[in-house]
Amino acid sequence: MSKLTVGELKQVIENIPDDYIVTIASDTGVEQCDDNDFDIVVEDAYERNKELVIYANYKDFIEEEEED
């Protein structure tokens, strides 16, 4: 498996509307959590060492709603 390049990513997203949400999917379970109360949220994307980094964390939406 090869790494996705920025050029390849640009081709994929060329005609996608700006308001689309970015999500993560994988065959290895990165997007899964043992507890259904958590989701992975893509928070940032940035360049580092000639690579595009997609930064994501688990987020507990139920706890956040209870605090409001």
N, C-alpha and C positions, 0 to 999 in steps of 0.2 A: 504494500500500500504506500502510495506517495503522499506527501504533504500538499495541502491546497495552497496555491500561490495567490497573492493579491490580485494578479491579472486574471486568474481563473475565477476568483470571487467577484471581481468587477463584471465579468461577462455574465455570471449567473444573476446578479442583482441589477443589471442594466435597466430593465423595464419594470422593476418591482416598485410599487408606490412607497413613498417615504414613511408613511404611517404604519407599515407592517411591523409587527413585533418579532424580535429575534428569539428563537428557541433553540435548544440543543437536543439532539437525538443521537443515539449510538447503539451499536450491537453489544457493547460491554456493560451497559447499565448506568452510564454517567448521568442520564436524565431521570434515573429512578431513585427512590428513597424508600426505606423500610416503613416509614410512617407517611400516610397519605396527607398529613397536614403540611408537608413541606414540598416546595417546588424549587427548581433551579431557576434563578433569575440572572439573565445576562445583564451585567451592570456597566460594562465599559469595553472598549476595544481600543488598542493602542499599538504603536510600533515599538519594538525593542529588539536590538541586535539583528536588524534586517528581517524581522518576523512580525506578523500581525498577531497580536495576542487577544483572545476573546476571554474576558474575565467574568466569572460567574460564581455565585454562592447559593447555598440553600437558603430559602426564605420561609418562615412560618407565617402564613397569611392568616390563619385562625387566631393566633396569639395577637397579631397586629390589629385585627378587627375587634378583639375583646378590649384592647387598650383604648380604642376610640370612643 
